[in-house]
């Protein structure tokens, strides 16, 4: 794929590499507004195609791209040949065309820049989360498509006993965690919870994100959006600052370090309702991670505080259904006095059995939920086994079910 600036970029000496080469390419764009507009319009074309394909992600640039544009469609990431080859320098120009001066400075310093980006499609705004980064001295970028509207909470299949605990009218305080790997729909779930409270309960919601993804319009709640790096210095600082802003609900985009974890526990302990995320694969792993992330001399105190404030842990995965489309499977821990005691006494290994037997509280293990999807013929046996955390347990459940069916 050729652009009007491609020839000019080919004149750059080969000895200029890495950050210096990015800076030179950006200077060329800054000196020619028509080239910069052309590059930005090309990015917008790729993003519109992303929406058309219903792709979740788009990747451009970097040595690993093979000079192609890649899309993740229904869970599979593949290159699209339609756009042809895009040179490393052209990809750098495309990426630089949408970076603000601050974002470019951040990239030059840390070799990474997270930001949000939006385009208009049929007079409607479509937002994306973007991450620009270095790949063997070349500039690359990933775009994640943000849902145009939040999903209704009742469409996500949460048991009523658990959905009530998300509701400010029902429970005024407590720490609620939505966990899972990257791309498991954590943001979708949090946005659905925020939207439910915004539509239903008078109050004040403060969202702290990096970057801010979906922007909620204030309805019954006043909703504040604070982006790390733009509106506040860090998740920790944004959380502490939120306490002085009269919040009812605080959303901490990610508990990624011990300082943020300790802050989240403290502000929940002060009587606020806090939602956050972790990159963990199960409810038990989430509890372990929170404790293990903190210094060893603080772990007992953290465990005691977590036992007091933890309300719900949702651990979710997106799994392919029988038609190849993605659907949510989840593990739900709803904290009861027994669960709190297990955390407090460091008997965390007992919690799995409590989830397994906690249906009356809305609890379900991932294996039970995968089994439900399998029995309802939503997913295959192979998918259920592949995505389970406890392979032995899911095989036992499937074997038991098959024996009952054959009786």
Phi, psi and omega in degrees: 000126183253142175238165181296335181270355184302316181298318181295322180290332179291344179280352180293133179298144182293333184289346175276117186226170173059223183301323181297322180291321177300316180299318179296317180295319178297321178297321178298317179294318182296331180278350182221098185297328180295320177297318181296319178296317179300317181295316179296319180295327177295316175303315181298324177297315179299321182288323176295322176295325177300315179294319179300320180281352189057037178281149179271331186219154177224136178232135179222144170083177181083158184295333183281351186281347187057028178063025180242165174265129183247141176233144170258114182239120183051044173091343182256129179261124183219152176282147176254123184279346188303325184273355181072197182275141175237117183296162179301318181292321177296319178298320177299317179297318179300315182292316181298331184296339182250001180273135172285169180300319180294318180295321178293319177299318179297320178296318180296326182278312189252359183061022178202145177211120175264135178199168176254154183215145180222151174227165176256130176233115183052046176067015175242141182280131175241123184258151179225147169265131184238147176224108176266137186203171180264140177226099183050053175079359179249152182273133179228165179211145170242135172248134173247125181286132178261134181305137181295329178221149176294146173289142171300137183301322183290350177275352184266000171077028177278137176300147182305324181298327181275317180302326178299325183288342174282342190273123180300329181291333183266320184221116188276341184217172179124155179259123179241125183249135172245116189237164180152169179287169175303133179084016181265004176092019181299314180297322178300315180295314179298318179296324177295320179293316178299315182296320178300312180292322179296323181281340193246323193240127172295131181173195183227121179247128175246119178256128177243116185222162175216095353274178171288130181261265179286135179257116182273132172279136180295129178242267174273337175259151163273124185247119178257137178244121182235112184269129178295131182095343179240312182253342178207160188285319186207170175300318181298310181296318180298323180292317179294317179297325181300329180299334180268008184247016177057055181272154167259323180230134174240126177255116177257112189309322180200135174267085190259358181209162183303323181297316180293321178299312180297320179295317179300317179295320182292317182286332173291320179296337180278001173106021180253161176264120186235133174243141176205178181233158173221150175270071179231158188260356180205165179295317181294318178299326179296316179296315179300317184297316181300315181291315185291333181291338184269156180305147185302325180285351179255352192295323179294317179295321179296317180297319178296316181292319179298320178299328181281324192254339184294132182248305183216143168235124175248122176245118190234155175224151171259121184240149180285133176275184185293343178261004178089359177272158184270141175220161186271134166241142186214154171249135182234123171250117174253116191288124177248172176306324179293319178295316178302318180295322179296320178292315183298321183268009179060035175254051188294331180298340180283346189291327181303316180293326177295321176295316182301327183254010188258032183302324182295340177261006181086012181275152178202138174280161177299322180295321177295322180288320175297323178295320177301316180293323179293314180298324178277008177061032176274326180228163179275166176301319182296321178294317180301315181291316184299321186265359180285154173275331184238090185300319180299317182293316182294324178294321177298317180296318180293317179297318179297317180296315181298322178295319179294320181295324184276353179289000000 
